[in-house]
């Protein structure tokens, strides 16, 4: 009954959930890896030590983000299942109150009481469970957030995001090493800011600037911590 739908049948909320997990994972991967890299690089010039520290953090971050997304979305999925069972029981034991709930839903949106009552009766006669889930919880029956989709999306995005600063710091040598790493971090976090703003219909410029500031502050803090040791 609670099987997942394939990609073609996924609702916009299901797709956005995976995209959201990916964007958050990428941003976290970028910032945690660059933070560790600058902390270690400020304390030692040993390139191998810097690489191992960055790689270890990248893997830990990716797994941490993935497991966190899985646990979070699994809890949401469990809640949705509980809601479905609760509404099934209410439809069986107190059908009249469900009609009233649906009627009130349409009245609040400007429909007359008489028309709202007719709509409620017709909808509950045809698709009772689908109707109350949509009206009460904005849940589409048969479409539930997929914890595995969110987990994999976060895992790969965090790993890919962390590769930007790690690869730059390792591949670029000499006096431009840190400048190039900061530049790649700025580009990466600007990209995640752009994507997240477009997905949420937010302010693109503000999201990009905010992410860049956060990225630069992260670098500065961790570099300072590294210098202390």
ChimeraX attribute file (.defattr): number of C-alpha atoms within 10 A of each C-alpha:
attribute: neighborCount
match mode: 1-to-1
recipient: residues
	/A:1	6
	/A:2	11
	/A:3	9
	/A:4	13
	/A:5	15
	/A:6	8
	/A:7	9
	/A:8	6
	/A:9	11
	/A:10	16
	/A:11	15
	/A:12	8
	/A:13	14
	/A:14	19
	/A:15	15
	/A:16	16
	/A:17	18
	/A:18	21
	/A:19	20
	/A:20	19
	/A:21	24
	/A:22	28
	/A:23	24
	/A:24	21
	/A:25	31
	/A:26	29
	/A:27	27
	/A:28	23
	/A:29	32
	/A:30	30
	/A:31	26
	/A:32	23
	/A:33	30
	/A:34	31
	/A:35	26
	/A:36	25
	/A:37	29
	/A:38	28
	/A:39	25
	/A:40	24
	/A:41	23
	/A:42	18
	/A:43	17
	/A:44	14
	/A:45	10
	/A:46	10
	/A:47	14
	/A:48	10
	/A:49	14
	/A:50	23
	/A:51	18
	/A:52	13
	/A:53	18
	/A:54	29
	/A:55	20
	/A:56	13
	/A:57	21
	/A:58	26
	/A:59	16
	/A:60	17
	/A:61	25
	/A:62	27
	/A:63	19
	/A:64	17
	/A:65	28
	/A:66	27
	/A:67	18
	/A:68	16
	/A:69	26
	/A:70	21
	/A:71	16
	/A:72	14
	/A:73	20
	/A:74	18
	/A:75	14
	/A:76	16
	/A:77	17
	/A:78	13
	/A:79	11
	/A:80	20
	/A:81	14
	/A:82	12
	/A:83	16
	/A:84	19
	/A:85	11
	/A:86	11
	/A:87	20
	/A:88	17
	/A:89	12
	/A:90	16
	/A:91	17
	/A:92	10
	/A:93	11
	/A:94	12
	/A:95	16
	/A:96	12
	/A:97	12
	/A:98	23
	/A:99	25
	/A:100	14
	/A:101	17
	/A:102	22
	/A:103	23
	/A:104	18
	/A:105	16
	/A:106	18
	/A:107	16
	/A:108	11
	/A:109	9
	/A:110	9
	/A:111	15
	/A:112	13
	/A:113	14
	/A:114	10
	/A:115	13
	/A:116	22
	/A:117	20
	/A:118	13
	/A:119	17
	/A:120	22
	/A:121	18
	/A:122	13
	/A:123	17
	/A:124	19
	/A:125	12
	/A:126	10
	/A:127	10
	/A:128	19
	/A:129	20
	/A:130	18
	/A:131	22
	/A:132	26
	/A:133	18
	/A:134	13
	/A:135	16
	/A:136	14
	/A:137	12
	/A:138	11
	/A:139	18
	/A:140	16
	/A:141	16
	/A:142	13
	/A:143	18
	/A:144	23
	/A:145	24
	/A:146	20
	/A:147	23
	/A:148	17
	/A:149	21
	/A:150	30
	/A:151	27
	/A:152	22
	/A:153	25
	/A:154	34
	/A:155	25
	/A:156	19
	/A:157	26
	/A:158	33
	/A:159	25
	/A:160	17
	/A:161	28
	/A:162	30
	/A:163	22
	/A:164	20
	/A:165	29
	/A:166	25
	/A:167	15
	/A:168	19
	/A:169	26
	/A:170	15
	/A:171	11
	/A:172	14
	/A:173	12
	/A:174	6
	/A:175	8
	/A:176	11
	/A:177	15
	/A:178	18
	/A:179	13
	/A:180	17
	/A:181	24
	/A:182	20
	/A:183	15
	/A:184	20
	/A:185	28
	/A:186	21
	/A:187	17
	/A:188	24
	/A:189	29
	/A:190	23
	/A:191	19
	/A:192	23
	/A:193	26
	/A:194	21
	/A:195	19
	/A:196	22
	/A:197	17
	/A:198	13
	/A:199	14
	/A:200	11
	/A:201	9
	/A:202	14
	/A:203	13
	/A:204	18
	/A:205	12
	/A:206	13
	/A:207	21
	/A:208	22
	/A:209	16
	/A:210	14
	/A:211	22
	/A:212	21
	/A:213	15
	/A:214	15
	/A:215	24
	/A:216	18
	/A:217	14
	/A:218	18
	/A:219	24
	/A:220	15
	/A:221	13
	/A:222	21
	/A:223	21
	/A:224	15
	/A:225	17
	/A:226	19
	/A:227	14
	/A:228	10
	/A:229	10
